[in-house]
Each structure stands twice: as structure tokens, then as C-alpha cells.
């Protein structure tokens, strides 16, 4: 994969007192396949070079990265009922 280029921003989890500053560059969003009752919690971040996927409840475990083409093929298989 190539270098990801994104604008860095201060995380909403950072304090305003100058401490606990965390910057993030990839915006994560909850997958449309997740539900609001705590089950199937998956977050996705899309960039031109990669699609990143992580478990919302276990973010500390990291993420999986896929090429955009591999991700598109995966979603097509799900929509077609192959998976």
C-alpha cells in the first residue's frame, strides 16, 4: 500500500488542557452492517489507498487493511448472498 495522505486533526477524546493530546488522520464510521444494540460492531475507514476495518469494542487490537478493489469484491459477494 502507498502512503496515506490525510489532514491531521485533534481527536475528540483529547483534553482541552494541553494533556492527553491525540491526533488522528483517518475518519472512522460505524458500518451499515452494525446495529445499535451492541452487536456486530464494526467500524470502517476509507482512504484512496486502503479500506481499514476494526472491531468497535476492541479498538486496541488494531485493524485489518484491504485494497479498495478487494473491499468492493467482498461487499459484492455479501450483497449477492455468497457469504
Rosetta blueprint (number, residue, H / E / L):
1 X L
2 X L
3 X L
4 X L
5 X L
6 X L
7 X L
8 X L
9 X E
10 X E
11 X L
12 X L
13 X L
14 X L
15 X L
16 X L
17 X L
18 X L
19 X L
20 X L
21 X L
22 X L
23 X E
24 X E
25 X L
26 X L
27 X L
28 X L
29 X E
30 X E
31 X L
32 X L
33 X L
34 X L
35 X L
36 X L
37 X L
38 X L
39 X L
40 X L
41 X L
42 X E
43 X E
44 X E
45 X E
46 X E
47 X L
48 X L
49 X L
50 X L
51 X E
52 X E
53 X E
54 X E
55 X E
56 X H
57 X H
58 X H
59 X H
60 X H
61 X H
62 X L
63 X L
64 X E
65 X E
66 X E
67 X L
68 X H
69 X H
70 X H
71 X H
72 X H
73 X H
74 X H
75 X H
76 X H
77 X H
78 X H
79 X H
80 X L
81 X L
82 X L
83 X L
